[in-house]
Structures are given as structure tokens and as C-alpha cells.
Amino acid sequence: MSNSVSAANVSELKGSGSVSAQDSVASLRFSDSVVAYTILRLSFGANIMLHGVSRLLAGHAAFLAYLNHYFEKTSIIPTSSLPAFASVLPWVETTLGLLLILGIATRFSLIVGALVVTSLVIGTNLAQDWLVSGLQLIYAFLYYYLLVHLKENLLSVDGILHR
């Protein structure tokens, strides 16, 4: 017998009349792939959220100083764009990370997050920081993996609302 949860199993449990809705949810057993997906989504969401939170706690000036130093040898990126980027990125990271932790608008969060990482990869390559660029590809892969396996996102707000 499979230990995964399907919509048919949930409907069957709820429609039988002999089991309450709370009992049926409590008795559901999720597959290992659903549990593993959930742990990866939670860990990745926490990582992304804490990127943003740490930058917010350090303050705008500290992050902007870091960006100015990082891109000082890159003439392609105008320094006039860095203050806006330094203001927006921490809030985007914090919000996307929180959405991933909760599993709210997961597909949207993964697509936007992947686009953010793409922009970071481009900037990092323009700064010729190949080590960081390589590490950012791990983030790009995680966004890809979580998006491709979105059907495993059952233990989330999205999963609960779409049952």
C-alpha cells in the first residue's frame, strides 16, 4: 500500500461520514518525497529570508557600502543604480523567503526568486567573482528543483488550500 496522499484518498476519508475531517487529516501519512520536499522548501526559505533580514538589520548604509566596494571595478553597472538595489533586495529576499517557509504562492515565489538569482549571477559575473557566481548556481538549481517538483508541495498553505 502506498503511503502517499492523493486527492481521492482525502475525498474518500471526508466523504465516508464515519471519520471526522480532523481525524482524516490526522490519519494522513505523507510520502517521503513530500516530507523531503517540505524540509528542503523550509530550509531554503529560511536561508533566503535570513539573507534579507540580516541585510535589513545591518542597515541600508552597510549594504550599500558593500555593494559600492564590490562593484567598484565594474564600469558596466552604474553606481547610481546601487542605492535602489540596496533598498529593494533585502525586502524581496525577506518576503520571498517567508512565502517559501509558509508555502504561500510557492510557484510565484520560486519563479521570482529564480529571476532574482539570475540578476545576481549576472552582476557577480560582471564583477568577475567566479567563486560566488558558482555558489549562486546552487541557488539557481534549488529554485529549479523546487519548481519542477512543486506537486510535492502538500505540506504548505498552498497544499492545504488546494486539497
WOBEL-V542769 format. One line per field, one symbol per residue. burial: + if it has 24 or more other ideal C-beta (glycine too) atoms within 12 Angstrom, else -. Layout:
burial->???
//
This chain:
burial->----+---++--+--------------+-+---+--++-+++-++-+++-++--++------++--+--++-----+----+--++-+++-+++++++++++++-++-++-+++-++--++-++--+--------+--++-++--++--+-+++++-++----
//
